[in-house]
Amino acid sequence: MSDVLLPSGRSAEDLADRLALYLVADPDATSRDLLDDVQAALAGGVTCVQLRSKTHEGYDLWRLSMALKRICEEFDALFIVNDRVDVAIASNADGVHLGVGDLPIDITRSMTPPGFIIGFSPDTMDDVRATRRLGADYAGIGPVFATGSKGDAGSPIGLDGLAIKAAAVDVPTVGIGGISLETAPSVIRAGAVGVAVIGAIHKHEDPEQAARDLRRAVDEARTSPR
């Protein structure tokens, strides 16, 4: 990806590197302590952590965000909060990830500090093409494959669908949805700069090893000719 400045003022090339292995940390997706899972995954090579919780509210979500932010700082990894702009700001997160039904990106940008990262999950092709114009720094595209981790994820778009959308969006793209160690390289070859996973780490008996294997697969795919 060419080294251009994104809406946040960050370098596209640098952000692409920081999105290589993206863990969507969900307390409901693991039988272990979430903080232990995240620390192990970061030790294995995760480069970005997004907190997504449908069961924590207000104060408890903020406390969990603060704890995850501290762990991410130890590993020089990005920390993103899903949906909740207020919690992201209050916990000094690196950014927030929004969907089409969340607070508009331009309003979010007006509320947040310089360098704040805004990720976006576009729905239609019009959304995809408008991602950068709306003010997002990266796009989460999926579900690439069938997934049981998000009940409202919709039908899989497949690698061909990912390739079409990745080519149409002019910000770094992360593939998400049912991605495994075996399929991660194909997601990169389809045009994504990184892979976002949930079960591939949270459901693995050894989250550190799972992250290490995924990071190796992603790095090899990113450095190989497409």
Helices and strands as residue ranges (DSSP letters): H 12-18, E 21-25, G 27-29, H 34-44, E 48-51, H 58-74, E 78-82, H 85-90, E 95-99, H 105-111, E 117-121, H 125-134, E 138-141, H 158-168, E 173-176, H 184-189, E 194-197, H 199-202, H 207-223
